Amino acid sequence: MKDGWINLYKARGLSSNAALSKVKKILKIKKAGHTGTLDPEAEGVLPIAIGEATKTITYITNEVKAYQFKIKFGFATDSGDLEGKIIAHSEHLPSKLDITRVLPEFTGAIKQIPPIYSAIKINGERAYDLARKGKEFEVPEREVTIHELQLLDYDDITQEASFLVECSKGTYVRSLGRDIAIRLRSEACCTLINRVKSGVFSSDFAITLEELEKIVYSGELKNYLKAVEFVLDDIPVVNLLTPQMQQKIRNGQHTEVPIDPNLSMFCKAIYQNKLVAVGQVVSGFFQPERVFNI
């Protein structure tokens, strides 16, 4: 099994960890991880790191995400989606123009409170565990960034609005839908959440678990496996000139490299087109943080 990334399309009704377990089983591997947890009721892009690619996860967790989502006006649930219990109703239904007018208020840096059914930890316990136990607690407010928010469609008959949002790590789409409705003096819950982008991964080229099984069976996995450094394309490169330089870095040693000594930056070290390490360059010396055995 090679090292690299699989652009998985997680189905609705499956947790991210369950999807990861299925990938491990299909590929018959032990070392793998995912980035950017998706709620069980959400679907879409869930990048899976295999082997040495797991060492790069920490460097991409803050990348921009994009979601298409729908909210249905008229009622709210405790979970923020259709899986929860109805906790409020509203007869006030906004118009398409009403919705469009308030969206600018939800762009930029905003404050939001995650749903009680979320993975947020409260005194060491997951919020969804506390909620299922019927315990009362408060979820702390957090600041997130909404880079772009568009209304794609609004159905006057079903009272369902479709949106596209680009946002920072930690944004809860269910909370965004709830807060838009509250601002419009209404109630709503999410009926669809589809992550269409996670950093450099998009849904256009994602594969399902069923497709992955067929790909593995046909021996075509190499055509769908992204290189370990695929997620590091925007990081500057230092080209190592000799096998000795490469070996020193692989040994974790502070190594002089061919770069302007006035530069200080995070970068990746490459030898003969192969990723050797990522780390910091200071005063012409490279200090590895992660070394790759590729």
Residue pairs with C-beta under 8 A, 6 or more apart in sequence:
1 27
1 28
1 29
1 50
1 51
2 50
2 51
2 221
2 222
2 225
3 50
3 51
3 52
3 53
3 228
3 292
3 294
4 50
4 51
4 53
4 225
4 226
4 227
4 228
4 230
5 47
5 48
5 49
5 50
5 53
5 201
5 225
5 226
5 227
5 228
5 230
5 231
6 23
6 47
6 48
6 50
6 207
6 212
6 224
6 225
6 226
7 45
7 47
7 48
7 201
7 202
7 205
7 206
7 207
7 224
7 226
8 19
8 23
8 34
8 45
8 46
8 47
8 48
8 206
8 207
8 208
8 209
8 212
9 43
9 44
9 45
9 46
9 203
9 206
9 207
9 208
10 16
10 19
10 38
10 42
10 43
10 44
10 45
10 46
11 19
11 43
11 208
11 209
12 40
12 41
12 42
12 43
13 40
13 41
14 22
14 40
15 40
16 34
16 37
16 38
16 46
17 34
19 34
19 46
19 48
19 209
20 32
20 33
20 34
20 48
22 209
23 32
23 48
23 209
23 212
24 30
24 32
26 209
26 212
26 213
26 216
27 50
27 212
27 216
27 221
29 50
29 51
31 50
31 51
31 54
32 48
32 49
32 50
32 51
32 54
33 48
33 49
33 54
33 57
34 46
34 47
34 48
34 49
35 46
35 47
35 49
35 57
35 60
35 61
35 198
35 199
36 46
36 47
36 61
36 65
36 169
36 195
36 198
37 119
38 44
38 46
38 195
39 81
39 118
39 174
39 193
41 81
41 82
41 83
41 193
42 67
42 173
42 193
42 194
42 195
43 193
43 194
43 195
44 67
44 193
44 194
44 195
44 196
44 203
44 206
45 195
45 196
45 197
45 198
45 201
45 202
45 203
45 206
46 195
46 198
47 60
47 198
47 199
47 201
47 231
49 56
49 57
50 225
51 228
52 228
52 292
52 293
52 294
53 228
53 231
55 228
55 290
55 292
56 228
56 229
56 231
56 232
56 278
56 290
59 231
59 232
59 235
59 278
60 199
60 231
61 169
62 168
62 169
63 169
63 198
63 199
63 200
64 147
64 166
64 167
64 168
64 197
64 199
65 166
65 167
65 168
65 169
65 171
65 195
65 197
65 198
65 199
66 164
66 165
66 166
66 167
66 195
66 196
66 197
66 198
67 164
67 165
67 167
67 173
67 193
67 194
67 195
67 196
68 152
68 162
68 163
68 164
68 192
68 194
68 196
69 162
69 163
69 165
69 173
69 176
69 177
69 190
69 192
69 193
69 194
70 160
70 161
70 162
70 163
70 190
70 191
70 192
71 160
71 161
71 163
71 177
71 180
71 181
71 188
71 189
71 190
71 191
72 158
72 159
72 160
72 188
72 189
72 191
73 90
73 93
73 94
73 159
73 160
73 161
73 181
73 184
73 186
73 187
73 188
74 89
74 90
74 91
74 93
74 159
74 186
74 187
74 188
75 86
75 88
75 89
75 90
75 187
75 188
75 189
76 86
76 87
76 88
76 89
76 90
76 178
76 181
76 187
76 188
76 189
77 83
77 84
77 85
77 86
77 87
77 189
78 84
78 85
78 87
78 115
78 116
78 117
78 131
79 85
79 115
79 116
79 117
79 174
79 189
80 115
80 117
80 172
80 174
80 175
80 177
80 178
80 189
80 190
81 174
81 189
81 190
81 191
81 193
82 189
82 190
82 191
83 117
84 117
84 189
88 187
89 187
90 181
90 185
90 186
90 187
92 184
92 185
92 186
93 159
93 186
94 184
94 185
94 186
95 154
96 151
96 154
96 156
96 161
98 184
99 151
99 154
99 161
99 180
99 184
100 151
102 180
102 183
102 184
103 149
103 150
103 151
103 180
105 183
106 146
106 149
106 176
106 179
106 180
106 183
107 146
107 147
107 148
107 149
108 145
108 146
109 143
109 144
109 145
110 143
110 144
110 145
110 146
111 141
111 142
111 143
112 141
112 142
112 144
112 171
112 172
112 175
112 176
112 179
113 139
113 140
113 141
113 142
113 175
114 120
114 127
114 139
114 142
114 172
114 175
115 127
115 139
115 172
115 174
115 175
115 178
116 127
116 128
116 130
116 131
116 137
116 139
117 127
117 128
117 131
118 127
118 128
118 139
118 172
119 126
119 127
119 128
120 126
120 127
120 139
120 140
121 127
122 130
122 137
122 139
127 137
127 139
130 137
142 170
144 167
144 168
144 170
144 171
144 172
145 167
145 168
145 171
146 165
146 166
146 167
146 168
146 171
146 176
147 166
147 167
147 168
148 164
148 165
148 166
149 163
149 164
149 165
149 166
149 176
150 163
150 164
150 165
151 161
151 162
151 163
152 162
152 163
152 164
153 161
153 162
154 160
154 161
154 162
155 161
160 191
161 188
162 192
163 177
164 196
165 171
165 173
165 176
166 197
167 173
167 176
173 190
173 193
174 189
174 190
174 193
177 188
177 189
177 190
178 188
178 189
180 188
181 187
181 188
194 203
195 203
196 202
196 203
197 203
199 231
200 230
200 231
200 233
207 215
207 224
212 224
215 221
215 223
215 224
227 275
228 275
228 292
228 294
229 268
229 275
232 268
232 275
232 278
235 266
235 267
235 268
235 278
236 265
236 266
236 267
236 268
237 267
237 268
237 269
237 270
238 257
238 258
238 259
238 267
238 268
238 269
238 270
238 281
238 286
239 258
239 270
239 271
240 246
240 249
240 257
240 269
240 270
240 271
240 276
241 258
243 271
245 255
245 256
245 257
245 271
246 269
246 271
246 276
248 255
249 255
249 269
249 276
249 277
249 279
249 286
249 288
249 291
250 276
250 277
250 291
252 288
252 291
253 288
254 285
254 286
254 287
255 285
255 286
256 284
256 285
256 286
257 269
257 281
257 284
257 285
257 286
259 281
259 284
259 286
260 284
261 283
261 284
263 281
264 280
264 281
264 282
264 283
265 280
265 281
266 278
266 279
266 280
266 281
267 278
267 279
267 280
267 281
267 286
268 275
268 276
268 277
268 278
269 275
269 276
269 277
269 278
269 279
269 286
269 288
270 276
274 294
275 292
275 294
276 291
276 292
277 286
277 288
277 289
277 290
277 291
277 292
278 288
278 289
278 290
279 286
279 287
279 288
279 289
279 290
280 286
280 287
280 289
281 287
